[in-house]
């Protein structure tokens, strides 16, 4: 067991609309007759976490009441707007940073259910590797909707690419090919069909594609120059700067690629459980921007920033390590009641 203090930041502000229970926050649903969030906090404490910061938003008072019945070593902070996981983590980290906390921070979503071995494995790997960040990964086949973990030639994690960014990147590439084969203009119906193939949910399509979506709705034909201008405006959201391959620790120029170009080579996915050194977390959060398909601050972008950060001598500033789960039921999450019931079955509930 490490002597380094560990605080958890649990992100529990989301609406959880897919649960179909508008009057109950999803972290307050039960597993073995215990609210999921309380079940998780007890797991973290068994593994050495000493206190908790819980980020609340939707039905905040309900979450506070449920947790307060079982735990006293908890601080609640509010995420006023749903601006992404990075923003939620920043809300949770802020009181720690303000207090000068310098230990480790376990950052995890409130709907995650972990076996003890995952948390202890993270702690052991952090200690053994001398890492600034250890995070949990799983097999892509078991978690097809999770962000892809991108590694360098030595197997070190350098980025996590979200599925929505991959979908937008692929759509933009297909639109560029469509434009290259057209003369003068492109049928709006074809553009909409292409976009809907990648984003079947209309609200998500509008959120991700913005004015391109509006343009396709408002006219029967889209002039090529307008289409290409809309595509060009979206491309920066799916471009990723990867650190150059290293030789003896020296760093060259970074490589810029589009998200979909990285998809096929990624065997592992991110399971959204992170153990940071406080300094690395604060620094990574400071550099987050909403420049992505969903216009949100992704916590996963902290991985990319930390992997790319270099000292004045050009050497990696931070050490990152990915811990792969041994079995799918060691780290599970849920967005629907069906998924929660799957967890209950695995846990013998």
Secondary structure, DSSP 8 states (H G I E B T S, - for coil): --SS-EEEEEEE----GGGS-TTS-GGGSEETTEEHHHHHHHHHHHTT--EEEEEE-TTHHHHHHHHHTT-SSEEEEE-SS---HHHHHHHHHHHHHHTT--SEEEEEETTEEE-HHHHHHHHHHHHHHT-SEEEEEEEGGG-TTS-EEEE-TTS-EEEEE-HHHHHHHHHHHHHHHHHHT-SSEEEHHHHHHHHHHH--SHHHHHHHHTHHHHHHHH-SEEEHHHHHHHHHHHHGGGEEEE----BTTB----EEEEGGGGTTT--EEEEEEEEEEHHHHHHHHHT----STTSS--THHHHHHHHH-B-TTSSBSS-EEEEE-SSGGGEEE-SSHHHHHHHHHHTT-
